[in-house]
Amino acid sequence: MPDVKVYYALLAAKQAEIEAAALNGTLPEALYGIGTAADPLTRLPKRVVTHLWITSLDNWEKNSSAGATLMALPRVAATRILDATHRVATIEEVEAEKARQAAQKEQHDRAEGLLNKRHQISVRVPEN
């Protein structure tokens, strides 16, 4: 088992690498999100990476299969990349996942609308 201190040092370095690549424009904008947060020392707002798109890889040791694209916090993304279960997603993978999510939402909304329509009740009010 690797030394825990070494692992967390590597994890912090990977997270810093991911955030630096996003903030300096090395990564395409479609692969990450930027927000603002208060700096803990100065309490001034600073730009931070809010999420990064990653794609799973085949990894028999970790029992993960390739192909799932998801949005993760920078720390989680760094952990998965360091553990060799994921990699930074491509723009095409992100677009395909967003299209899949939109289609799934549309299908869900359509099914929910049909269900609500089926449960509507018509009441006749007698005229006086």
Secondary structure, DSSP 4 states (H G I P E B T S, - for coil): ---HHHHHHHHHHHHHHHHHHHHTT-S-GGGEEEEEEE-TTT--EEEEEEEEEEEE--BTTTTB-TT-EEEE-HHHHHHHHHTTSEEEPPHHHHHHHHHHHHHHHHHHHHHHHHHHHHT----PPPP-
